[in-house]
Amino acid sequence: MDARTRQTAIDLYDRFTHGSMGRRAFMADMTKLAGGVAAANALIASIAASPAAAAIVPVDDPRLITKRGPLGQQQGALNGYIAVPRTAAGKKIGSVIVIHENRGLNAHIEDVTRRVALAGYFAVAPDFLTPLGGTPTNEDKAREEIGKLNLEESVASAVALTDHLRTLDHANGKVGAVGFCWGGAFVNRLAVAAGDKLDAGVSFYGSAPDPSQAARVKAPLLLLLAGLDQRVNATALPWAEALKKSSHSVTAITYPDVNHAFHNDTSAERYNKAAADKAWGEAVGFFKRHLT
């Protein structure tokens, strides 16, 4: 398959998973593009995230302590996944909230959470689908459930979580957030709502609020964008400009010739290791500057 056809397929998948394109129309267009139903299904599988993909940091990595359960003691606390480096025992460290994509809290996001912990942070990945029974195993169902969330209530839960993380015995009083896709957009909205309760935010290819909200942001932000991601960039780039005009600390980096979800190593067609490694290095360095 040539590069042009592959890019058309990726764009179709993005319209289906993030826009208003229905499954029937999506499958019809993909079947026509690929030349048959079997070829279309194989192509879709190469673009979609694979739940069977190997983790970069093993689930049982001996350098980490991990657990699942409620993230806080208050009524209505979200469930989630926690990872902390064993070397942090007796130390005060920063906390990082890891915010999932529109597929919910899955194995890939848990893997990313472990990566954050290995960078030296108390890493917490909330399942924002907790009020609806938690993240389902079927990713299409998860996307459907994400659309049912009351976003204001979800953001309020995240603000409450930042407050909770500051009170923990191991906390150094600083809390950051990193999110991907839906989670990247969520980081932008959390920064608006949290004000000075958030110390740093990293948004991977996340759409953005209205630029008029920029003045409410207090935390420094790092926006990591994909050059081919026209849908997200249509709001993210104006957002970056509005933050700059409000004299806010913001860094926006666009990686050319890569697609939305370029950091997700479970998506064979969209993952770009070179850009992903660079972006991750930027994120870790950003947290080191603002959370230590």
Beta strands, then each sheet from edge to edge (+ up, - down):
strand 1: 64-70
strand 2: 79-85
strand 3: 93-99
strand 4: 122-126
strand 5: 171-180
strand 6: 200-204
strand 7: 221-226
strand 8: 250-255
sheet 1: 1+ 2- 4+ 3+ 5+ 6+ 7+ 8+
end
